[in-house]
Every structure is written in C-alpha cells, then in structure tokens.
C-alpha cells in the first residue's frame, strides 16, 4: 500500500465538490480552529475516493461526518467535504463565520461549491476578517439572497468578455444578459479558486506539497 507520506497529488474532483481553502500550511492549526478531531493519515488516491463517496451521500451536511484536510499545497490548505458548503441553507451562516475567523488568523479563507454536471457554482471570499464577496448560482430561486459584496475583478473581467456590464443589478438585468451570466457562472468556482489561490481540480505533479493529508471528524 502506498504511504500517505510519499504519494503524489492528483486532481480531487467529483460531481458535487465543496471546499474551503486557507492561505497557510498550518494544518494542525486549521483543524483546531475548525473543531476537527480524530485525524488519520490518508493518501491522495484514498482521499479522492472518500470525497467522491461523500459527495454522493444525501445525508445532511450538518451531521457529524468526515472531511479531507490536505497537506500544504502551494502555500494553501484545502478542507474538502459537504460540511464546507457555502450555499447550503443549513451551513451557509456557519461557513461564513468560519471563513471570517480563519481569515483573521491566516489572512485569506475562501469557500466554494461546484457541481460539475451543470449544477452551478458558489464562492465566498474573505480577507483578514472581512467578507469581500459571496455569490451563488445554483438554479435555486433563493441564491440571490446569499449575495454579499461587490463583484470580484475576475467576475468583472468575465462579464466584459461576454459583452456585459462589469457591475450589474440582478433586479433590473434583462433576461438575455441574465441567462448568459448564469451559464458562465455555473463553471466558475474552480476558475476563481485557481485564480485566487489553488484549486482541487488542478493538483498534480507540479504542485508543491508539504506534509500529509488527513481525514478528520467534523464537530
């Protein structure tokens, strides 16, 4: 069996991916701040299998479960699991508070959701204890209620590429522009994650790794 201490990173993808990215290699500190317990070492391959299985589990993300806590990856620690969902009605407030607290301690903390089968994207960006942006486009009629902050530079650039105004009011946007933006944002979470730090989708032999990944129990 391959050792968790020596294995190579692989892309971590699944149908529905939820993760928090923190700009630190302090894995133990991240787990302590998030209330994660009972960590056990795991290879990237085993983590990928766990993430895929867990993403298809329909039990509520509120309940006790396990998340994957990565080693340091290009200066970031990733925590992956449905418990990290920034747009779930039962978790969004808790994830917002958690990312705000983590960014106070480590500078940056970002939370994402991505449904690779056309199920949308969400992102939450916090910096030094301040929420810069939260945006969800998942097809849920209440997505708009979760919007916080101004559009990120990445969002504004993508809208310009689509011929849309970089800053907009969803209440007054015409249907054609709304649809164009909706379809663009459905695939945007991994793009924003990579642009602002690192993405589970782009891990590979080029990724600088320090430490060993863990599976840990959520509160």
C-alpha positions as CSV (number, residue, x, y, z in Angstrom):
1,X,0.0,0.0,0.0
2,X,1.3,3.5,-0.9
3,X,2.4,5.6,2.0
4,X,0.5,8.8,2.7
5,X,3.8,10.5,3.3
6,X,5.2,9.9,-0.1
7,X,2.3,9.8,-2.6
8,X,1.9,12.4,-5.4
9,X,-1.0,14.8,-5.6
10,X,-3.9,14.1,-8.0
11,X,-6.8,16.2,-9.1
12,X,-9.6,16.0,-6.5
13,X,-12.9,16.1,-8.4
14,X,-16.4,14.7,-8.0
15,X,-19.9,15.5,-9.2
16,X,-20.6,17.9,-6.3
17,X,-17.5,19.4,-4.7
18,X,-17.4,21.6,-1.6
19,X,-14.2,23.0,-0.1
20,X,-12.6,25.7,1.9
21,X,-9.1,27.0,1.0
22,X,-6.9,28.7,3.7
23,X,-3.7,30.5,2.9
24,X,-1.5,28.6,5.3
25,X,0.4,25.3,5.7
26,X,-0.6,25.2,9.4
27,X,-2.7,22.0,9.0
28,X,-2.9,21.4,12.8
29,X,-4.0,25.0,13.5
30,X,-6.6,24.8,10.8
31,X,-8.1,21.7,12.2
32,X,-8.1,23.1,15.7
33,X,-9.8,26.4,14.5
34,X,-12.5,24.4,12.7
35,X,-13.1,22.0,15.5
36,X,-12.0,19.0,13.5
37,X,-10.9,15.9,15.5
38,X,-9.6,12.3,15.2
39,X,-7.3,13.0,12.2
40,X,-5.9,9.9,10.4
41,X,-3.4,10.0,7.5
42,X,-4.6,9.3,4.0
43,X,-3.2,9.2,0.5
44,X,-4.4,11.5,-2.3
45,X,-5.9,8.5,-4.0
46,X,-7.8,7.4,-0.9
47,X,-8.9,11.0,-0.3
48,X,-10.2,11.2,-3.8
49,X,-12.3,8.1,-3.3
50,X,-13.6,9.4,0.1
51,X,-14.5,12.8,-1.5
52,X,-16.4,11.1,-4.3
53,X,-18.3,8.8,-2.0
54,X,-19.1,11.6,0.5
55,X,-20.4,13.9,-2.2
56,X,-23.0,11.4,-3.3
57,X,-24.2,10.8,0.3
58,X,-27.5,12.5,0.7
59,X,-27.4,12.8,4.5
60,X,-27.4,16.3,5.8
61,X,-24.0,18.1,5.9
62,X,-25.0,19.3,9.5
63,X,-24.4,15.8,11.0
64,X,-21.1,14.5,12.1
65,X,-19.0,13.3,9.3
66,X,-15.5,13.5,7.9
67,X,-13.7,16.0,5.7
68,X,-10.4,15.7,3.9
69,X,-7.7,18.1,5.2
70,X,-4.9,18.4,2.7
71,X,-1.2,18.9,3.3
72,X,0.2,22.3,2.3
73,X,-0.4,22.7,-1.4
74,X,1.4,25.6,-3.0
75,X,1.0,27.5,0.3
76,X,-2.6,26.6,0.9
77,X,-4.5,24.0,3.0
78,X,-7.7,22.6,1.5
79,X,-10.6,21.2,3.6
80,X,-13.0,19.3,1.4
81,X,-16.4,17.9,2.2
82,X,-20.1,18.8,2.1
83,X,-19.7,20.3,5.6
84,X,-17.8,23.2,3.8
85,X,-20.8,24.1,1.6
86,X,-21.0,28.0,1.4
87,X,-24.5,28.0,-0.1
88,X,-26.4,25.2,1.8
89,X,-29.3,26.7,3.8
90,X,-28.2,24.8,6.9
91,X,-24.4,25.6,6.6
92,X,-24.1,28.9,4.9
93,X,-24.1,31.1,8.0
94,X,-21.7,28.8,9.8
95,X,-19.3,28.6,6.9
96,X,-19.4,32.4,6.6
97,X,-18.4,32.7,10.3
98,X,-15.8,30.1,10.0
99,X,-14.1,31.6,6.9
100,X,-14.2,35.0,8.6
101,X,-12.4,33.7,11.6
102,X,-9.9,31.7,9.6
103,X,-9.0,34.8,7.5
104,X,-8.5,36.8,10.7
105,X,-5.9,34.3,11.7
106,X,-4.3,33.3,8.3
107,X,-5.1,36.2,6.0
108,X,-7.3,34.5,3.4
109,X,-10.0,31.9,3.5
110,X,-12.2,31.0,0.6
111,X,-15.2,28.6,0.4
112,X,-16.5,27.1,-2.9
113,X,-19.2,24.8,-4.3
114,X,-19.0,23.3,-7.8
115,X,-21.5,20.9,-9.5
116,X,-19.7,19.6,-12.5
117,X,-22.9,18.3,-14.1
118,X,-24.3,21.7,-14.7
119,X,-25.4,22.2,-11.0
120,X,-23.8,25.5,-10.6
121,X,-21.1,27.3,-8.6
122,X,-20.7,29.3,-5.4
123,X,-17.9,31.2,-3.9
124,X,-17.2,33.0,-0.6
125,X,-14.1,35.2,-0.3
126,X,-12.8,36.5,3.0
127,X,-9.7,38.6,3.7
128,X,-8.3,39.4,7.1
129,X,-11.6,39.0,8.8
130,X,-13.7,40.8,6.2
131,X,-16.2,39.3,3.7
132,X,-15.3,40.6,0.3
133,X,-17.8,38.5,-1.7
134,X,-20.3,35.7,-1.6
135,X,-22.1,34.7,-4.7
136,X,-24.2,31.6,-5.6
137,X,-25.6,30.5,-8.9
138,X,-27.0,27.0,-8.5
139,X,-30.5,27.3,-10.0
140,X,-32.1,27.8,-6.6
141,X,-34.5,30.7,-6.5
142,X,-33.1,31.9,-3.2
143,X,-29.5,32.2,-4.5
144,X,-29.7,35.9,-4.8
145,X,-30.4,36.3,-1.1
146,X,-26.9,35.0,-0.3
147,X,-25.2,37.6,-2.4
148,X,-22.7,39.8,-0.4
149,X,-20.1,42.3,-1.5
150,X,-19.1,43.7,-4.9
151,X,-18.2,41.6,-7.9
152,X,-14.7,40.3,-7.9
153,X,-12.2,41.5,-10.5
154,X,-12.4,38.0,-12.0
155,X,-16.2,38.3,-12.3
156,X,-16.0,41.7,-13.9
157,X,-13.4,40.5,-16.4
158,X,-15.6,37.6,-17.4
159,X,-18.6,39.8,-17.8
160,X,-16.6,42.1,-20.1
161,X,-15.7,39.1,-22.2
162,X,-19.4,38.3,-22.5
163,X,-20.2,41.8,-23.6
164,X,-22.0,42.5,-20.3
165,X,-21.6,45.5,-17.9
166,X,-18.9,44.6,-15.2
167,X,-21.2,45.7,-12.4
168,X,-24.9,44.9,-12.5
169,X,-28.2,44.9,-10.7
170,X,-29.8,41.5,-10.8
171,X,-33.2,43.1,-10.3
172,X,-33.0,45.1,-13.5
173,X,-30.9,42.9,-15.7
174,X,-32.7,41.7,-18.9
175,X,-33.4,38.1,-19.4
176,X,-30.8,37.5,-22.2
177,X,-28.0,39.0,-20.1
178,X,-29.1,37.1,-17.0
179,X,-29.0,33.8,-18.9
180,X,-25.6,34.5,-20.4
181,X,-24.2,35.2,-17.0
182,X,-25.9,32.3,-15.3
183,X,-24.4,29.8,-17.8
184,X,-20.9,31.3,-17.4
185,X,-21.0,31.3,-13.6
186,X,-22.1,27.6,-13.5
187,X,-18.5,26.6,-14.3
188,X,-16.7,29.5,-12.5
189,X,-15.9,28.2,-9.0
190,X,-12.8,26.2,-10.0
191,X,-11.7,29.1,-12.2
192,X,-11.9,31.6,-9.3
193,X,-10.3,29.2,-6.9
194,X,-7.3,28.8,-9.2
195,X,-7.1,32.5,-9.9
196,X,-7.0,33.4,-6.2
197,X,-5.0,30.5,-4.8
198,X,-5.2,26.9,-5.7
199,X,-7.9,24.6,-7.0
200,X,-8.5,20.9,-6.2
201,X,-9.1,20.4,-9.9
202,X,-5.5,21.5,-10.9
203,X,-3.5,19.5,-8.4
204,X,-0.7,17.4,-9.9
205,X,3.0,16.7,-10.1
206,X,3.6,20.4,-10.5
207,X,2.0,21.1,-7.1
208,X,4.4,21.8,-4.2
209,X,3.4,19.5,-1.3
210,X,4.5,19.7,2.4
211,X,3.0,17.3,4.9
212,X,0.5,14.5,4.8
213,X,-3.3,14.7,4.2
214,X,-5.8,13.7,6.9
215,X,-9.3,12.6,7.2
216,X,-10.9,14.3,10.2
217,X,-14.2,14.2,12.1
218,X,-16.4,17.3,11.9
219,X,-18.0,18.8,15.0
